[in-house]
Amino acid sequence: MCKTAPSKISEVGGLHSFSVFGKAPGWVNTGFPAGFTSQAPFVSAWITLKSVLTLEYVVFSPNITWFLLSWAYLTAFPYSYSEGTWNTMGYRLLVNCTLAFAYYFFFYFGLYIANWGKRKFYPGNYPTMGNMAHNMWYWFLGVLQWTAYEIGMQKIWASNLFPTPPTMAEIRASPELIALNVGVLLLIPIWRDIHFYSAHRFLHIRPLYRLVHSLHHRNTDPEPFSGLTMHPMEHLYYYSNALFPCIYMTGLSPLVFHFLFFHLVFAPAAGHSGFEDHFGSDQYHAIHHAKFEANYGSPNSAFIDRFFGTFRETLGKSKEYTGEWKEEDKGKEKKKKKLVWSAHSYLGLWGSLAQGLYDISVFGVAVAAMYYVWVGGLDDKQSTLLGLLVSVGPVVSGVFVNNVVSRDKMNQAWPFHKEAVGFYYTVVTGGLFCVLPVYHFVKLAAQA
């Protein structure tokens, strides 16, 4: 049965015991099926503020685990600021793939092979080999793009366009640098929640959802590797989180950049597990995959979902949700005895001419960008054009393909078309938090 209500939001966000597998969060009523305990009493603006003011969101949270792992990782495999940074990409990719795979497979093995978890959101529903081949391919593309971002940032640091990050000795010798770096590191989990919420809503606007984010949603019942299973254009905007504040502030340790990326790459494993009873479990996001147009953020940002009417407290019938998704939208699935696990998750094959044209256009720009960033030395006009093509291009191409090629009849603001403020919030924050930093990053890397 349900224990007392948690005093810490981290208990809702995934830290509920020192047992990695086999223990449900303390707030869960184990008399209900997995995912059917209401989260409503345990998430609010006040609970989030209390968590931040007491530093509970860091100390008593999975965040401390990811920080320590990130610090150990960067200590063992430090960044390089030499002119030949691109030559190390193969080595960095190998290390990133090895360590990320070990972390993801740890959860996959524990839950899907060893059966250490018992409370699955959809009992008896497991991925096929085709599903896993699909997920592993896009998971690898996610690690590849992470590595490219790392190499590009090191290339920028090695140039005269941006100051080289201070060493640990330099930071320890300066009270100002200590305060700056400690402050920024403490803000990273908060910034992750804010950015993820905004970027996620941005990717749900009709053209981008249909051509980009829908690939991630093929996993209606996720498994660990599906956490990083995204269209490469989604990786592009999702990873832009690490560019704030790293390309806009000086004096930051490379650990800031690495921790941001580590958080981005490693956190989705447990959060997309498909199970409720383990470290890092995330009912909040599991509901999003099941209901689509709800719970765009995390328990820490649930108050924003509540403001816009997109908060769902349970996999069951919601008393709080006022958004666009309706139960009848999954009427056919509700009639089946067993949910078909990601029926369309087979190697991301194009389902339409429009999708094919979109992918060819954005991948062509991506290949050109990689080449010119590799070569470097572009002048201001050339690098500006390249930055715009990479950052704004996927959005413009998406709107064009969705409206002109496929002649989509749905409202382009859907599912935010009835929100008085929500659509404008989504467009503005998506532009500021996703498009703008990608533009500046590509521009700098192409000049370096």
Buried (B, 14 or more C-beta within 10 A) or exposed (E): EBBEEBBBBBBBBBBBBEEBBBBBBBBBEBEBBBBBBBBBEBBBBEBBEBBBEEEBBBEBBBBBBBBEBBBEBBEEBEBBBEEEBBEBBEEBBEBBBEBBBEBBBBBBEBBBEEEBBBBBBBEEBBBEEEBBEBBBBBBBBBBBBBBBBBBBBBBBBBBEEBEEBBEEEEBEEBEEBEEBBEEBBBBBBBBBBBBBBBBBBBBBBBBBBBBBBBBBBBBBBBBBBBBBBBBBBBBBBBBBBBBBBBBEEEBBBBBBBBBBBBBBBBBBBBBBBBBBBBBBBBBBBBBBBBBBBBBBBBBBBBBBBBBBBBBBBBBBEBEBBEBBBEEEEBEEEEEEEEBEBBEBBEEBEEEEEBBBBBBEBBEEBBEEBBEBBBEBEBEEEBBBBBBBBBBBBBBEBBBBBBBEBBEBEEEEBBBBBBBEEBBEBBBEBBBEBBBBBBBBBBBBBBBB
